[in-house]
Amino acid sequence: MSNQTISSNGKSGRQSVGFDLNNFKVSLNFGFLIENPLTSLPAYYSAWNTLTEQLPELYKAKRVREAVHQLPLLDYKQLSGHRQLRLAHLQLSFIAAGYVWQNGDACIPKSLPKSLAVPFYHISELLGIQPVLCHASLALANWRLIDPNGAFDFENVQCIYHIPGGYSGDWFCITTFMVEFNFAKCLKNFVEIMNLLNVAKELNARDKSGTTIENQTALQLDEVTNVIHLMNKSLARMHDHLDAKTFFNEVRPFLAGWGGEGTPMSNGLIYEGISSTPIKALGGSAAQSTTLQALDGLLGIEHKEGQKEFLVKMRNYMPPEHRRFVEYLENRPYGLRHLVESTTNDVLKSSYNNCITALVQLRTYHIQIVSKYILAASVGMNEGKYKSLDSKGTGGTSIMPFLKVVRADTETKLIGSRQSKKFSKMSWLTIGAVTAIGGAVIFGAVQFLKQKYLSPTELILKRSTFSKSISVGWLPSPQNDDQKVILKIKI
């Protein structure tokens, strides 16, 4: 179903200019996901199709490089249309990641062979995204429905191509598909809010019609809040089939890219046939998801300079139209934040604060995910194959300080200083203790759990709300919050 322009009429008798998602290649049904993605390329590209299908076995046998060296140099110009280009980018990004990382940190290549590098670079150039495995391909173009007539849900969606880690690797992708898909449910509310803002801007005086616009905006924000909670619920399903050991040692390195501080290729890779100068291409990161940056843009959340610089850089890994969508939200001369700050309407202020609170909670849960799958895993489950990646995000950042500042920036946008301080205190108490304590405490906690339990794969660290101590909670899933074993460590 094609997108439709949604317009809003205010009581003022003036009609807003319609805001159209089609201008940004965003779907009301699927959001930023590719609609009906292709699952194979034409016969001319059978070598790419076959190699990508065989990649998990080749990667495990450390034979990806051998297979790549046998690839013919195919003409990328024979690709036709956006969907073929996106699938080709997905295939070549998988092959490139396998080529680079098949042996861990050992024997990292300095270049990508011409038969891979030339088409990969030019296809990326045509799409306006980077020549590396990034969110735009892994999370937006790698899905298909098991039953084409069925619902888009956890039970009916699967990967087209597979990253390392077996079903755990697939589940990481499936969870991400669902977060992206659920975000699409609030795009109609984005559109409605944009059109309501257009009407509000045209009102020269506060009157009954202005109050109507504000109340309508509040209703739309309530729907956005509900969707953020749904995204958080989908993210919580990560624990169902993805264990921390598999993610840390198999999934995460495959997404690492080249050129970030956290890789052994700080200068990047040479793309043979393109340039003799290495090209930096950072690995996949949640910061490359347009959903979170779009929410920031809608709500008027501004980040500190260092974090903002990284987030803007990550937009180069988004399709250009999605990048423009975020920029449009950020640069509107009259945005949602302007309306909320100028109003005396408590209903609108409350709805806005609820939306901010939901986004803070989503970012807090993301921090807890990182605590489990990266920080705790790097100490207790590290197999030592990728030592360069132990403390960095796949985007090359020192991940925990970055995420904490981004969350704090979100908190500061709550309307009313008392609410802001109260929420800041409450949210801090729910954060994983690994965000507040050093490696020594983490190590001690992990060693305790290793001695007392089979493995610390479901480790979640929490700060106790009852004492000035750190409590270590052993949780089989985020839904079983009261089933935990406590180890108190005085600080």
BALUM-803898 format. One line per field, with one value per residue (C-alpha): residue number from 0; residue in three letters; z, y, x. Coordinates in Angstrom, 2 decimals. Last residue first. Example, Ala and Ser with C-alpha at 12.3 -4.5 7.8 and 13.67 -1.06 7.14 Angstrom:
2
k c(1 0)
r c(SER ALA)
z c(7.14 7.80)
y c(-1.06 -4.50)
x c(13.67 12.30)
***
This chain:
491
k c(490 489 488 487 486 485 484 483 482 481 480 479 478 477 476 475 474 473 472 471 470 469 468 467 466 465 464 463 462 461 460 459 458 457 456 455 454 453 452 451 450 449 448 447 446 445 444 443 442 441 440 439 438 437 436 435 434 433 432 431 430 429 428 427 426 425 424 423 422 421 420 419 418 417 416 415 414 413 412 411 410 409 408 407 406 405 404 403 402 401 400 399 398 397 396 395 394 393 392 391 390 389 388 387 386 385 384 383 382 381 380 379 378 377 376 375 374 373 372 371 370 369 368 367 366 365 364 363 362 361 360 359 358 357 356 355 354 353 352 351 350 349 348 347 346 345 344 343 342 341 340 339 338 337 336 335 334 333 332 331 330 329 328 327 326 325 324 323 322 321 320 319 318 317 316 315 314 313 312 311 310 309 308 307 306 305 304 303 302 301 300 299 298 297 296 295 294 293 292 291 290 289 288 287 286 285 284 283 282 281 280 279 278 277 276 275 274 273 272 271 270 269 268 267 266 265 264 263 262 261 260 259 258 257 256 255 254 253 252 251 250 249 248 247 246 245 244 243 242 241 240 239 238 237 236 235 234 233 232 231 230 229 228 227 226 225 224 223 222 221 220 219 218 217 216 215 214 213 212 211 210 209 208 207 206 205 204 203 202 201 200 199 198 197 196 195 194 193 192 191 190 189 188 187 186 185 184 183 182 181 180 179 178 177 176 175 174 173 172 171 170 169 168 167 166 165 164 163 162 161 160 159 158 157 156 155 154 153 152 151 150 149 148 147 146 145 144 143 142 141 140 139 138 137 136 135 134 133 132 131 130 129 128 127 126 125 124 123 122 121 120 119 118 117 116 115 114 113 112 111 110 109 108 107 106 105 104 103 102 101 100 99 98 97 96 95 94 93 92 91 90 89 88 87 86 85 84 83 82 81 80 79 78 77 76 75 74 73 72 71 70 69 68 67 66 65 64 63 62 61 60 59 58 57 56 55 54 53 52 51 50 49 48 47 46 45 44 43 42 41 40 39 38 37 36 35 34 33 32 31 30 29 28 27 26 25 24 23 22 21 20 19 18 17 16 15 14 13 12 11 10 9 8 7 6 5 4 3 2 1 0)
r c(ILE LYS ILE LYS LEU ILE VAL LYS GLN ASP ASP ASN GLN PRO SER PRO LEU TRP GLY VAL SER ILE SER LYS SER PHE THR SER ARG LYS LEU ILE LEU GLU THR PRO SER LEU TYR LYS GLN LYS LEU PHE GLN VAL ALA GLY PHE ILE VAL ALA GLY GLY ILE ALA THR VAL ALA GLY ILE THR LEU TRP SER MET LYS SER PHE LYS LYS SER GLN ARG SER GLY ILE LEU LYS THR GLU THR ASP ALA ARG VAL VAL LYS LEU PHE PRO MET ILE SER THR GLY GLY THR GLY LYS SER ASP LEU SER LYS TYR LYS GLY GLU ASN MET GLY VAL SER ALA ALA LEU ILE TYR LYS SER VAL ILE GLN ILE HIS TYR THR ARG LEU GLN VAL LEU ALA THR ILE CYS ASN ASN TYR SER SER LYS LEU VAL ASP ASN THR THR SER GLU VAL LEU HIS ARG LEU GLY TYR PRO ARG ASN GLU LEU TYR GLU VAL PHE ARG ARG HIS GLU PRO PRO MET TYR ASN ARG MET LYS VAL LEU PHE GLU LYS GLN GLY GLU LYS HIS GLU ILE GLY LEU LEU GLY ASP LEU ALA GLN LEU THR THR SER GLN ALA ALA SER GLY GLY LEU ALA LYS ILE PRO THR SER SER ILE GLY GLU TYR ILE LEU GLY ASN SER MET PRO THR GLY GLU GLY GLY TRP GLY ALA LEU PHE PRO ARG VAL GLU ASN PHE PHE THR LYS ALA ASP LEU HIS ASP HIS MET ARG ALA LEU SER LYS ASN MET LEU HIS ILE VAL ASN THR VAL GLU ASP LEU GLN LEU ALA THR GLN ASN GLU ILE THR THR GLY SER LYS ASP ARG ALA ASN LEU GLU LYS ALA VAL ASN LEU LEU ASN MET ILE GLU VAL PHE ASN LYS LEU CYS LYS ALA PHE ASN PHE GLU VAL MET PHE THR THR ILE CYS PHE TRP ASP GLY SER TYR GLY GLY PRO ILE HIS TYR ILE CYS GLN VAL ASN GLU PHE ASP PHE ALA GLY ASN PRO ASP ILE LEU ARG TRP ASN ALA LEU ALA LEU SER ALA HIS CYS LEU VAL PRO GLN ILE GLY LEU LEU GLU SER ILE HIS TYR PHE PRO VAL ALA LEU SER LYS PRO LEU SER LYS PRO ILE CYS ALA ASP GLY ASN GLN TRP VAL TYR GLY ALA ALA ILE PHE SER LEU GLN LEU HIS ALA LEU ARG LEU GLN ARG HIS GLY SER LEU GLN LYS TYR ASP LEU LEU PRO LEU GLN HIS VAL ALA GLU ARG VAL ARG LYS ALA LYS TYR LEU GLU PRO LEU GLN GLU THR LEU THR ASN TRP ALA SER TYR TYR ALA PRO LEU SER THR LEU PRO ASN GLU ILE LEU PHE GLY PHE ASN LEU SER VAL LYS PHE ASN ASN LEU ASP PHE GLY VAL SER GLN ARG GLY SER LYS GLY ASN SER SER ILE THR GLN ASN SER MET)
z c(47.44 49.26 47.12 47.79 45.96 45.39 43.60 41.46 40.60 41.21 37.73 35.87 32.72 31.94 31.48 33.37 35.86 38.17 39.96 41.35 43.94 44.31 47.62 49.09 50.31 49.45 45.77 44.90 41.74 39.18 37.35 34.83 34.21 32.00 30.46 33.80 33.50 35.54 38.82 42.16 41.00 37.78 39.72 42.13 39.28 37.44 40.48 41.16 37.53 37.45 40.63 39.15 35.83 37.32 38.67 37.48 34.16 35.35 38.04 35.46 35.57 37.50 40.35 37.88 36.33 39.64 40.39 36.91 37.08 40.28 38.98 35.72 37.41 39.73 36.84 34.81 31.19 30.59 28.00 30.44 30.45 26.76 27.24 30.12 27.81 25.23 28.02 29.33 25.85 25.09 28.45 27.89 24.29 24.11 20.43 17.36 15.74 16.80 20.36 22.09 25.20 23.99 20.27 19.94 21.81 19.00 19.36 23.14 24.06 26.29 28.46 31.94 31.33 27.86 28.55 31.48 29.34 25.98 26.08 29.65 30.10 26.48 27.10 30.31 28.42 25.82 28.70 29.84 26.31 26.11 29.55 28.45 25.37 27.54 29.83 26.86 25.65 29.11 29.34 26.02 27.09 30.39 28.69 26.21 28.95 31.08 28.38 29.38 26.07 24.85 25.79 24.29 20.97 20.53 21.44 18.71 16.03 14.38 12.09 11.29 11.35 13.48 11.91 8.40 9.25 10.45 7.24 5.16 6.60 5.72 2.14 2.03 3.04 6.45 6.95 6.43 9.27 11.63 11.27 12.62 15.63 16.24 16.11 18.35 20.97 21.05 20.97 23.59 22.32 21.34 21.91 20.06 20.49 16.77 16.07 18.97 17.81 14.30 15.67 17.43 14.39 11.81 13.04 12.46 16.16 16.83 15.35 12.45 11.92 10.83 7.29 6.85 3.37 2.93 0.21 -2.86 -4.29 -6.24 -8.02 -4.70 -1.81 0.78 4.33 7.29 9.14 12.58 11.18 14.44 15.38 18.38 17.36 14.20 10.66 9.79 10.30 13.58 12.60 12.35 15.68 17.40 16.28 17.17 20.47 22.14 20.78 21.36 24.94 25.73 24.80 22.12 22.02 24.42 25.71 22.66 23.48 25.63 22.45 21.40 24.71 24.34 20.85 22.25 24.95 22.21 20.34 23.33 23.68 20.01 20.59 23.57 21.39 18.90 21.68 22.97 19.48 19.34 22.70 21.47 18.24 20.21 22.58 19.62 18.22 21.50 21.37 21.56 18.86 15.53 14.58 11.49 13.54 15.19 11.78 10.63 14.00 13.50 10.14 11.65 14.52 12.09 10.12 13.23 14.39 11.10 11.72 15.07 13.89 11.87 15.14 15.51 12.32 13.38 16.79 15.08 12.55 15.40 17.25 14.04 13.54 17.01 16.57 13.40 15.24 18.03 15.36 14.20 15.64 12.46 10.19 8.03 4.80 4.08 7.79 9.25 10.10 10.98 14.67 15.77 13.96 10.53 10.04 7.52 3.79 2.82 5.35 6.35 5.90 4.70 6.25 5.28 3.89 6.98 9.79 8.10 5.08 6.49 9.83 8.34 6.73 4.89 1.73 3.17 2.09 -0.79 -2.75 -5.92 -3.90 -2.06 -5.40 -6.58 -3.55 -3.50 -7.26 -7.09 -3.73 -4.33 -7.62 -6.74 -3.61 -0.24 1.39 4.40 5.48 9.21 9.88 13.47 15.02 14.25 11.40 9.38 10.14 6.90 4.28 6.33 6.66 2.92 2.03 4.28 2.84 -0.67 -0.13 1.60 -0.97 -3.76 -2.02 -1.76 -5.39 -6.54 -4.48 -5.85 -9.51 -12.04 -11.52 -14.81 -13.83 -11.12 -13.79 -12.26 -11.46 -11.14 -7.65 -7.07 -4.60 -2.68 -2.17 -0.71 1.46 2.83 3.70 7.47 8.00 10.13 7.60 4.71 6.50 7.38 3.91 1.75 0.95 0.42 -1.92 -3.97 -4.55 -5.34 -7.89 -9.29 -10.24 -13.94 -12.79 -11.42 -7.71 -4.81 -1.84 -2.97 -0.26 -0.08 1.53 2.66 6.35 7.26 8.36 7.28 6.88 6.77 4.51 4.39 1.07 2.33 -0.01 0.34 3.99 2.91 5.17 3.96 4.09 6.87 6.44 7.88 9.35 12.78 14.13 12.84 9.89 9.73 6.67 6.14 2.87 1.87 1.63 -0.94 0.00)
y c(0.73 -2.39 -5.43 -7.23 -10.49 -11.07 -14.03 -13.07 -13.98 -10.67 -9.33 -12.31 -10.42 -9.37 -13.02 -15.74 -13.07 -13.38 -10.03 -8.66 -6.02 -3.01 -1.21 1.95 0.28 -0.27 0.65 -1.84 -1.10 -3.78 -6.15 -8.54 -11.88 -14.31 -15.97 -16.22 -19.95 -23.08 -21.32 -20.76 -20.54 -18.68 -16.38 -15.36 -14.91 -12.68 -10.49 -10.14 -9.26 -6.67 -5.11 -4.96 -3.64 -0.45 0.55 2.84 1.46 -2.06 -1.36 -1.77 1.21 1.10 3.33 5.92 6.07 7.05 9.78 11.30 11.08 13.11 15.69 16.14 16.25 18.96 20.91 21.12 19.92 16.85 17.69 17.04 13.34 12.96 14.48 12.05 9.14 10.33 10.83 7.30 5.78 7.44 6.57 2.92 2.54 3.78 4.42 2.49 1.87 -1.77 -0.47 -0.58 -2.41 -5.89 -5.18 -5.24 -8.55 -10.33 -14.03 -13.92 -16.35 -13.72 -15.21 -13.75 -10.43 -9.34 -10.91 -8.57 -5.51 -6.68 -8.70 -7.99 -4.36 -3.59 -4.91 -2.89 0.24 -0.51 -0.76 2.71 4.01 2.61 4.05 7.45 7.20 6.38 9.32 11.70 10.47 10.85 14.35 15.33 13.90 15.80 19.05 18.66 18.02 20.84 23.43 26.57 26.46 28.10 25.29 22.62 24.43 25.19 21.59 20.32 22.26 25.63 26.45 22.74 21.84 18.70 16.99 17.80 16.59 13.26 12.81 13.91 11.05 8.68 9.95 9.53 5.82 5.63 4.94 8.61 9.27 7.71 10.80 12.93 10.61 10.83 14.63 14.83 12.66 14.89 18.12 17.26 16.02 17.90 16.45 18.37 15.70 15.01 15.11 12.80 10.38 10.53 9.81 6.76 5.42 6.26 3.38 4.10 4.90 1.27 0.48 -1.50 -1.12 1.92 2.29 3.84 3.63 2.90 4.88 2.86 3.63 1.97 -1.08 -2.65 -1.23 -0.58 -1.10 1.28 3.38 1.94 -1.58 -3.55 -2.43 -0.55 2.88 2.64 2.13 -1.25 -2.82 -4.52 -6.36 -9.81 -9.15 -8.78 -12.02 -14.59 -13.92 -11.34 -12.51 -16.19 -15.64 -13.28 -15.72 -14.85 -16.90 -15.30 -12.54 -10.32 -10.41 -7.33 -5.31 -6.10 -4.80 -1.65 -1.09 -1.54 1.04 3.41 2.67 3.62 6.89 7.70 7.12 9.50 12.04 11.95 12.61 15.52 17.04 16.94 18.71 21.37 21.93 22.28 24.77 26.86 26.80 28.12 31.12 32.00 34.51 34.43 30.89 29.91 28.11 25.98 24.83 23.73 22.11 20.11 18.93 17.75 16.10 14.20 12.95 11.78 10.12 8.24 7.22 5.70 2.13 2.22 1.96 -1.57 -2.65 -1.28 -2.98 -6.17 -6.23 -5.72 -8.74 -10.75 -9.71 -10.79 -13.91 -14.85 -14.69 -16.85 -19.22 -19.91 -17.57 -16.17 -13.96 -15.45 -14.36 -13.90 -13.66 -14.72 -13.33 -15.32 -16.20 -12.88 -10.92 -9.53 -11.25 -13.98 -13.94 -14.30 -17.15 -17.29 -13.54 -12.02 -9.88 -8.78 -5.29 -3.12 -4.67 -5.99 -3.67 -0.23 -1.18 -1.50 -4.12 -1.93 0.16 3.25 4.55 6.84 4.04 4.70 5.06 1.83 0.06 1.64 0.50 -3.04 -3.47 -2.48 -4.06 -7.62 -8.51 -6.04 -7.92 -6.18 -4.81 -4.92 -8.37 -9.24 -12.15 -12.80 -10.57 -13.18 -15.56 -15.12 -11.38 -9.64 -12.00 -12.67 -8.94 -8.46 -11.32 -9.98 -6.46 -7.91 -9.65 -6.75 -4.25 -6.51 -6.74 -2.95 -2.48 -5.02 -3.25 0.19 -0.67 -2.68 -4.18 -4.53 -1.60 -3.75 -5.53 -8.67 -9.23 -13.02 -14.53 -17.11 -14.97 -14.55 -18.32 -18.66 -15.63 -17.17 -20.45 -20.15 -23.35 -21.42 -18.62 -21.01 -22.68 -19.36 -17.89 -20.55 -18.43 -15.36 -17.30 -18.66 -15.36 -13.54 -16.19 -16.21 -12.55 -13.05 -15.28 -12.29 -11.39 -13.27 -12.60 -9.31 -7.11 -6.74 -3.28 -2.27 -1.37 2.34 2.38 -0.80 0.10 3.90 3.55 6.00 6.87 10.45 12.34 9.46 10.47 13.42 16.38 18.15 21.95 22.91 23.99 27.23 27.44 28.30 25.10 23.31 20.94 18.21 16.58 13.02 12.40 8.79 6.08 3.36 0.00)
x c(31.34 30.19 29.50 26.26 25.63 21.93 20.39 17.43 13.89 12.08 12.80 11.43 10.35 13.91 14.83 16.71 17.85 20.84 20.97 24.22 23.61 25.87 25.77 24.42 21.29 17.62 17.37 20.12 22.06 21.62 23.93 22.43 24.07 22.17 25.22 27.00 27.71 27.08 26.46 28.24 31.84 31.06 28.73 31.46 33.95 31.48 30.93 34.64 35.37 32.61 34.00 37.48 36.22 34.90 31.57 28.80 27.57 28.23 25.66 22.94 20.65 17.37 18.52 19.76 16.32 14.77 17.30 17.06 13.29 13.15 15.62 13.72 10.35 11.57 13.13 9.93 9.57 11.72 14.37 17.21 16.42 17.30 20.75 21.27 20.48 23.01 25.56 25.04 25.25 28.59 30.13 29.09 30.27 33.78 33.10 34.29 30.90 31.10 31.26 34.60 35.79 36.78 37.08 40.88 41.00 39.13 39.91 40.27 37.49 35.88 33.16 33.61 35.32 34.17 30.78 30.11 30.86 29.48 26.25 25.12 26.12 25.18 21.66 21.47 22.47 19.77 17.30 18.28 17.89 14.37 13.57 14.84 12.60 9.59 10.34 10.56 7.16 5.63 7.07 5.45 2.09 2.28 3.19 0.35 -2.21 -0.78 -1.54 0.35 2.17 5.38 7.76 5.52 5.05 8.74 9.64 7.34 9.17 8.76 11.70 12.01 15.70 15.73 12.74 13.96 17.47 16.08 14.08 17.07 19.11 16.29 16.42 20.20 20.05 21.74 25.46 26.34 23.92 26.47 28.65 25.78 25.52 29.28 29.33 26.26 27.93 31.00 28.99 26.41 23.07 19.94 16.48 13.77 11.10 10.71 14.45 15.28 12.60 14.06 17.54 16.19 14.33 17.02 19.16 22.84 23.29 22.35 25.76 27.20 30.92 32.88 34.16 37.60 39.10 42.81 44.62 45.59 42.17 39.38 40.81 41.73 39.73 42.43 41.20 40.85 43.43 42.58 42.70 43.15 39.62 38.22 39.43 37.34 38.67 37.27 33.86 32.96 29.78 31.41 33.12 29.71 28.13 30.78 32.59 30.37 27.04 27.72 28.88 25.99 23.25 20.71 17.48 15.00 17.27 16.71 12.98 13.56 14.10 10.54 9.18 11.28 9.88 6.36 7.08 8.28 5.04 2.89 4.80 4.20 0.48 0.48 2.29 -0.60 -3.10 -1.01 -0.89 -4.69 -4.82 -2.41 -4.36 -7.60 -5.99 -4.90 -8.43 -9.76 -7.46 -3.79 -2.97 -1.17 -2.09 -0.05 2.60 -0.07 -1.36 2.10 2.63 -0.57 0.76 4.03 2.16 -0.09 2.89 4.72 1.49 1.22 4.82 3.92 3.34 6.57 8.50 7.14 8.85 12.22 12.07 10.86 13.68 16.17 14.81 15.06 18.69 19.81 17.69 19.56 22.87 21.47 20.10 23.64 26.26 27.78 25.63 22.90 21.28 17.57 16.78 13.44 10.02 6.90 7.22 8.67 5.98 5.10 1.77 1.07 0.39 4.05 4.41 8.08 8.31 11.56 14.28 17.80 17.15 16.57 18.62 21.77 21.63 20.84 22.38 25.87 28.10 30.61 30.84 29.07 25.68 24.61 22.96 24.96 28.18 27.49 27.04 30.31 32.31 30.93 31.38 35.07 36.00 34.82 36.51 39.27 40.32 39.76 42.90 45.20 44.12 43.92 46.29 45.16 42.51 39.87 40.64 37.42 37.24 38.18 36.75 33.61 32.94 33.51 31.15 28.41 28.83 28.78 25.45 23.71 24.97 23.69 20.32 20.11 21.10 18.51 15.84 16.74 16.43 18.41 21.84 23.72 25.92 27.55 29.58 31.06 34.75 34.83 35.08 37.82 39.74 36.50 36.19 39.70 39.08 35.88 37.62 37.95 35.88 33.36 33.33 32.80 29.87 28.23 29.00 27.35 24.28 26.47 28.78 25.90 24.12 27.37 28.42 24.87 25.17 24.35 21.47 19.51 19.83 18.27 15.96 14.43 12.94 9.16 9.26 12.74 12.59 12.62 8.99 7.24 3.57 3.69 6.73 9.62 11.23 11.80 9.47 7.02 6.60 4.43 3.64 0.50 0.42 -1.90 -5.50 -6.84 -10.34 -8.98 -10.51 -7.43 -7.51 -4.91 -3.39 -2.17 -0.38 -0.68 1.93 1.44 0.00)
***
